[in-house]
């Protein structure tokens, strides 16, 4: 595995933390899509610019690219040699989002663009709750299609912290 795509069923699934740990274990550069999508003050990057940056990343020989961004997944899927999905329960995702908010209160997360301090509001929590099931279904279909189109590529679905920890131990051998 040299070109790894990490997606997750929701915010708070642990994509950024997992990608960082995986990058350390496998000695691969980690790219957090949030850091490319957001500009200071939570301003969205131009869609063409965002696609171009991902194309540059995907053309690289070795990488981990972390983040969902379904509108640009067509760039990453053909380029990766492994797809890892974190499919943690909704309650765990919500817990992690709230924990992250406290941990990085008024500070920027390491995986986020400069000028984007951590924030949490009712609208974001509602978004997580109301889109969780739909995202779960959409990602299941995405993975099924990926397996059909690229049977030679590896797919890992990690459903809890024990599976995540076991996976990291396995690839560290």
Residue pairs with C-beta under 8 A, 6 or more apart in sequence:
1 26
1 81
1 82
1 154
1 171
2 28
2 61
2 62
2 63
2 81
3 58
3 60
3 61
3 62
3 63
3 79
3 80
3 81
3 82
4 22
4 26
4 28
4 63
4 64
4 65
4 80
4 81
4 82
4 83
4 84
5 64
5 65
5 76
5 77
5 80
5 82
5 83
5 84
6 15
6 18
6 19
6 22
6 64
6 65
6 66
6 67
6 84
6 85
6 86
7 15
7 67
7 68
7 73
7 83
7 84
7 85
7 86
7 139
7 142
8 14
8 15
8 68
8 85
8 86
8 87
8 88
9 85
9 86
9 87
9 88
9 93
9 132
9 135
9 136
9 139
10 88
10 90
10 93
10 128
10 131
10 132
10 135
11 93
11 97
11 124
11 128
12 88
12 92
12 93
12 94
12 95
12 96
12 97
12 100
12 128
13 86
13 87
13 88
13 92
13 93
13 96
14 86
14 88
14 96
14 164
15 66
15 67
15 68
15 86
16 32
16 34
16 66
16 109
16 110
16 111
18 66
18 84
18 86
18 158
18 164
18 168
19 30
19 32
19 64
19 66
19 111
20 30
20 110
20 111
21 168
22 28
22 30
22 64
22 84
22 168
22 171
23 29
23 30
23 64
25 168
25 171
25 172
26 64
26 171
28 62
28 63
28 64
29 60
29 62
29 63
29 64
30 63
30 64
30 66
31 57
31 63
31 64
31 65
31 66
32 66
32 67
32 111
32 112
33 54
33 65
33 66
33 67
33 68
33 69
34 67
34 111
34 112
34 113
35 111
35 112
35 113
36 45
36 50
36 53
36 54
36 113
37 44
37 45
37 50
37 67
37 69
37 113
38 44
38 45
38 112
38 113
38 116
39 45
39 113
39 115
40 113
40 114
40 115
40 116
41 115
41 116
42 116
42 119
45 53
47 71
50 69
50 72
51 72
51 75
54 65
54 72
54 75
54 76
55 75
57 63
57 65
58 65
58 75
58 76
58 79
58 80
59 79
65 76
65 80
66 111
68 135
70 138
73 142
77 83
77 146
77 150
78 150
80 153
81 153
81 154
82 153
82 154
82 155
82 156
83 143
83 146
83 153
83 154
83 155
83 156
84 155
84 156
84 157
84 158
84 167
85 139
85 143
85 155
85 156
85 157
85 158
86 158
86 164
87 136
87 139
87 157
87 158
87 159
88 159
88 160
88 161
89 160
90 128
90 129
90 132
92 160
93 128
93 132
94 125
94 128
94 129
97 120
97 124
97 125
97 128
98 120
100 109
100 118
101 118
101 119
101 120
103 118
104 117
104 118
105 118
106 117
106 118
107 117
107 118
108 114
108 115
108 116
108 117
108 118
109 118
112 118
143 155
143 157
146 153
146 155
147 155
156 167
158 164
158 167
